């Protein structure tokens, strides 16, 4: 196995992953292609999903800042233009969740407004700004204002999840996933602008999900809630593999929150309230995820476990491993504890052996429990390897002993 504490190894892995997508992902008529086979073949050239459109902007922005390749900056601007001109509805300010793009013309197939999607819009603009696209500052502030105006629930201090295209109806469903990515996006917005209100809102989201809401489930984070933010134990109980709203505890979200808590706590001098709870909570979430979801037989982290702590989805998803190794690296640096270094190596070893495609590049999306592929569709809409390359940048941050967003 490579030395996963080597900066060169991590940088080389980012570069090879990026090279799987670049330049084959670029659609000269607008935006990026979203569907790739294992060998990089595009198998759907027309469907566009807001999550992929925004994550490609993140990918290119981070790669440009790291490698200074001029075409990467060109593609940041290319991606931002598609968000502004194609996904965004100038009449409502919202962004189409899904659309078809053919011959320079669009057909919106799902116009609902999703807080999850809007959070990634904020993330994309924040990273575009940091990459050197100054007009993204106005777009960023506009998107945060829209998210706050349309989704913020002041009574509960969290965001709602979904609204109709005209914003007149807000769905009763509430979910932690949209709030987790809103937290990530607002942290990036603070990094890009220095606006303290963005950091403080990220802090509020983290506290309410990982303290108050987790308190409803013995310190675990459940995914689904009703309008009053009470747990809905049965939501999607028969749809455990739902792409954005799976049933069951999600160990990958436990470790993703652990990562975010370490990054927020690093800004303790700028936080609105005491942050002494953050690192203990991050450690609890990480340790809990690995205690109940690590597969001792085949390696890797299971996708989900049930309220009775039995595994309800034994598949191995790429993003779960990636977010967990990033959390392990950040916790190892922040606490100095060997157990996190050990987990960092173990998760990398598993991923390197089973999930990473050493022939064509990038990570496979999903494997069975015994590490078999289900198909040759490496990267459908929503993937883009934002999680894997993002995790590597977090690892590099831990290596530099600069666990901050600046």
HUHU-V95508 format. One record per pair of residues at least 12 apart in sequence whose C-alpha atoms are under 8 Angstrom apart, sorted by sequence separation. I is the first residue (numbers start at 0). J is the second residue. D is the distance in Angstrom with one decimal. If there is no record, write none. Layout:
[[I:J:D] [I:J:D]]
This chain:
[[32:44:5.7] [59:71:5.3] [60:72:6.6] [82:94:7.8] [86:98:7.9] [95:107:6.7] [97:109:5.0] [124:136:7.2] [160:172:6.6] [185:197:5.3] [186:198:5.6] [208:220:7.3] [234:246:6.7] [292:304:7.1] [301:313:5.0] [302:314:5.7] [327:339:5.0] [328:340:6.6] [354:366:7.7] [364:376:7.9] [32:45:7.4] [33:46:7.3] [59:72:6.8] [96:109:5.5] [97:110:6.9] [159:172:7.4] [160:173:5.6] [185:198:6.3] [233:246:7.8] [264:277:6.3] [291:304:7.6] [301:314:5.8] [302:315:5.9] [327:340:6.6] [364:377:5.6] [32:46:7.9] [33:47:6.5] [95:109:6.3] [96:110:5.7] [124:138:6.6] [125:139:6.2] [159:173:5.6] [160:174:6.4] [215:229:8.0] [264:278:7.3] [301:315:5.5] [302:316:6.4] [363:377:5.1] [364:378:6.5] [32:47:7.4] [33:48:7.6] [59:74:6.5] [60:75:5.8] [95:110:4.6] [96:111:6.2] [124:139:5.3] [158:173:7.8] [159:174:7.4] [185:200:7.2] [186:201:6.1] [215:230:7.4] [300:315:6.2] [301:316:7.7] [327:342:6.4] [328:343:6.0] [362:377:7.2] [363:378:7.4] [23:39:7.6] [59:75:5.6] [94:110:7.3] [95:111:6.6] [96:112:6.7] [185:201:5.7] [212:228:7.8] [261:277:7.1] [299:315:6.6] [327:343:5.2] [95:112:6.9] [96:113:7.2] [149:166:7.2] [160:177:6.5] [260:277:5.7] [261:278:6.3] [291:308:6.9] [302:319:7.1] [353:370:6.6] [33:51:6.5] [56:74:7.5] [57:75:7.9] [94:112:6.5] [121:139:5.6] [182:200:7.5] [183:201:7.3] [260:278:6.8] [291:309:8.0] [292:310:7.3] [324:342:7.3] [325:343:7.6] [364:382:7.7] [20:39:7.5] [33:52:8.0] [56:75:5.2] [93:112:6.2] [120:139:8.0] [158:177:7.5] [182:201:4.5] [300:319:6.9] [324:343:5.0] [19:39:6.7] [55:75:8.0] [85:105:7.2] [96:116:7.0] [158:178:6.1] [181:201:7.4] [182:202:7.5] [260:280:7.9] [261:281:6.9] [300:320:6.4] [323:343:7.9] [324:344:7.9] [31:52:6.8] [121:142:6.0] [157:178:6.8] [223:244:7.8] [260:281:6.0] [299:320:7.0] [30:52:6.9] [56:78:5.5] [94:116:7.8] [120:142:7.1] [121:143:6.5] [182:204:6.2] [222:244:7.4] [324:346:5.9] [362:384:7.2] [55:78:7.1] [56:79:6.8] [94:117:7.3] [182:205:6.9] [222:245:7.8] [257:280:7.3] [258:281:7.1] [323:346:7.6] [324:347:6.7] [361:384:7.0] [31:55:7.6] [222:246:7.3] [257:281:4.0] [53:78:7.5] [117:142:7.1] [179:204:7.4] [222:247:7.3] [256:281:7.0] [257:282:6.8] [362:387:7.7] [52:78:6.8] [178:204:6.6] [179:205:7.5] [221:247:7.2] [222:248:6.9] [320:346:6.4] [221:248:5.7] [222:249:7.7] [254:281:7.7] [257:284:6.1] [320:347:7.9] [118:146:7.7] [220:248:6.8] [221:249:7.9] [256:284:7.6] [257:285:6.1] [52:81:7.8] [53:82:7.5] [117:146:6.7] [219:248:7.8] [52:82:7.1] [254:284:6.3] [320:350:7.0] [253:284:5.2] [254:285:5.0] [114:146:6.9] [253:285:6.2] [175:208:6.9] [220:253:7.0] [317:350:7.9] [253:287:8.0] [254:288:6.8] [253:288:6.2] [114:150:6.9] [49:86:7.2] [250:287:8.0] [251:288:7.4] [317:354:6.7] [250:288:4.7] [285:323:7.8] [250:289:7.5] [17:58:7.9] [285:326:7.6] [250:292:6.7] [285:327:7.9] [79:123:7.8] [114:158:7.4] [17:62:7.9] [49:94:7.5] [79:124:7.5] [114:159:7.0] [115:160:7.0] [317:362:6.6] [49:95:6.8] [50:96:7.8] [114:160:5.1] [175:221:7.6] [176:222:6.7] [317:363:6.6] [318:364:7.8] [30:77:6.4] [31:78:7.4] [49:96:5.1] [113:160:5.9] [114:161:6.1] [156:203:7.1] [157:204:6.2] [175:222:5.3] [209:256:7.7] [299:346:6.5] [317:364:5.2] [29:77:7.2] [30:78:5.3] [48:96:5.9] [49:97:6.2] [79:127:7.8] [113:161:4.5] [156:204:7.1] [174:222:5.7] [175:223:6.7] [282:330:7.5] [316:364:5.9] [317:365:6.1] [25:74:8.0] [29:78:7.8] [48:97:4.6] [112:161:5.7] [113:162:6.5] [139:188:7.5] [174:223:4.8] [316:365:4.5] [30:80:7.8] [47:97:5.7] [48:98:6.7] [111:161:7.1] [112:162:5.1] [157:207:7.5] [173:223:6.2] [174:224:5.9] [250:300:7.8] [299:349:5.9] [315:365:5.6] [316:366:6.5] [30:81:5.3] [46:97:7.4] [47:98:5.3] [76:127:7.7] [111:162:6.0] [112:163:6.1] [156:207:7.2] [172:223:7.5] [173:224:4.9] [205:256:7.7] [250:301:7.6] [251:302:7.2] [298:349:6.2] [299:350:7.4] [314:365:6.9] [315:366:5.1] [29:81:6.0] [46:98:6.0] [47:99:6.0] [75:127:6.3] [111:163:5.0] [112:164:5.8] [172:224:6.4] [173:225:5.6] [250:302:6.7] [314:366:5.8] [315:367:6.1] [46:99:4.7] [47:100:7.0] [92:145:7.5] [110:163:7.6] [111:164:4.6] [172:225:5.4] [173:226:6.1] [249:302:6.3] [250:303:6.4] [314:367:4.6] [315:368:6.2] [45:99:5.3] [46:100:6.4] [110:164:5.3] [112:166:7.5] [171:225:6.4] [172:226:6.1] [249:303:4.9] [250:304:7.8] [313:367:7.1] [314:368:4.8] [45:100:5.0] [171:226:5.2] [173:228:6.7] [205:260:7.1] [248:303:5.5] [249:304:6.9] [313:368:5.3] [315:370:7.3] [45:101:6.0] [76:132:7.2] [136:192:7.8] [247:303:5.7] [248:304:5.3] [246:303:7.9] [247:304:5.5] [248:305:6.1] [72:130:7.1] [247:305:5.0] [248:306:7.2] [72:131:7.9] [118:177:7.4] [125:184:7.7] [247:306:6.9] [115:176:7.3] [119:180:7.3] [122:183:7.6] [126:187:7.2] [202:263:6.9] [115:177:4.3] [118:180:6.1] [119:181:7.6] [122:184:4.5] [125:187:5.9] [129:191:5.6] [201:263:8.0] [114:177:5.9] [115:178:7.5] [118:181:4.8] [121:184:5.8] [122:185:7.4] [125:188:5.1] [128:191:6.5] [114:178:8.0] [121:185:7.4] [247:311:7.1] [258:322:7.8] [322:386:6.7] [329:393:7.4] [54:119:7.1] [57:122:7.2] [61:126:7.1] [115:180:6.6] [119:184:6.6] [122:187:6.3] [125:190:7.9] [126:191:7.1] [198:263:8.0] [219:284:7.5] [321:386:6.3] [322:387:7.5] [325:390:5.0] [328:393:7.9] [329:394:6.9] [332:397:6.0] [50:116:6.0] [53:119:5.9] [57:123:5.3] [60:126:5.8] [64:130:5.9] [115:181:7.1] [118:184:5.8] [122:188:7.0] [125:191:5.6] [321:387:5.3] [324:390:7.3] [325:391:7.0] [328:394:5.8] [332:398:7.7] [49:116:6.3] [53:120:5.8] [56:123:5.5] [60:127:5.7] [63:130:6.7] [114:181:7.7] [121:188:7.2] [176:243:7.7] [251:318:7.4] [252:319:7.7] [255:322:5.6] [258:325:7.0] [301:368:7.6] [176:244:7.8] [202:270:7.3] [251:319:4.4] [254:322:6.5] [255:323:6.8] [258:326:4.5] [261:329:6.9] [318:386:5.6] [322:390:5.9] [325:393:5.9] [329:397:5.4] [332:400:6.9] [50:119:6.7] [53:122:7.7] [54:123:6.8] [57:126:5.9] [60:129:7.7] [61:130:7.3] [202:271:8.0] [250:319:7.3] [251:320:7.3] [254:323:5.3] [257:326:6.2] [261:330:7.1] [318:387:6.6] [321:390:5.8] [325:394:5.6] [328:397:6.2] [333:402:7.7] [53:123:5.4] [56:126:7.6] [57:127:7.2] [60:130:5.4] [174:244:7.9] [317:387:7.7] [56:127:7.0] [93:164:7.4] [199:270:6.3] [209:280:7.5] [251:322:6.6] [255:326:6.8] [258:329:6.8] [297:368:7.0] [155:227:7.7] [198:270:7.3] [199:271:6.2] [239:311:7.5] [240:312:7.6] [251:323:6.5] [254:326:6.0] [258:330:7.7] [261:333:7.6] [297:369:5.7] [91:164:7.8] [155:228:7.5] [239:312:6.9] [297:370:7.3] [329:402:7.1] [28:102:7.3] [29:103:7.1] [91:165:6.5] [195:269:7.4] [28:103:5.8] [91:166:7.8] [176:252:7.9] [183:259:6.9] [179:256:7.1] [182:259:7.9] [186:263:7.5] [265:402:6.2] [266:403:6.6] [265:403:5.3] [266:404:7.9] [262:402:6.2] [263:403:7.5] [261:402:7.6] [262:403:5.6] [262:404:6.7] [190:404:5.5] [190:405:5.7] [187:404:7.1] [186:404:7.3] [39:359:7.5] [38:359:5.7] [37:359:7.1] [37:363:7.7] [54:381:8.0] [58:385:6.1] [55:383:6.6] [57:385:7.3] [51:380:5.9] [54:383:6.7] [50:380:7.6] [51:381:4.7] [55:385:7.5] [58:388:7.5] [50:381:5.3] [51:382:6.6] [54:385:6.0] [58:389:7.9] [48:380:6.2] [51:383:6.4] [47:380:7.3] [48:381:6.9] [37:375:5.4] [36:375:5.6] [37:376:6.0] [19:359:6.7] [36:376:4.5] [37:377:4.9] [3:344:6.9] [19:360:5.4] [35:376:6.3] [36:377:5.2] [37:378:7.7] [18:360:7.4] [19:361:6.2] [34:376:7.8] [35:377:6.0] [36:378:6.6] [35:378:5.0] [3:347:7.4] [16:360:5.3] [17:361:7.6] [34:378:5.7] [35:379:6.2] [15:360:5.9] [16:361:4.4] [33:378:7.4] [34:379:4.4] [15:361:7.2] [16:362:7.8] [33:379:6.1] [34:380:5.8] [33:380:5.0] [0:348:6.8] [33:381:7.6] [33:383:7.5] [0:351:7.9] [20:383:7.9] [16:384:7.7] [16:388:7.4] [13:388:5.6] [13:391:6.9] [10:391:7.8] [9:391:6.2] [9:395:7.4] [6:395:6.7] [6:398:7.6] [4:398:7.6]]
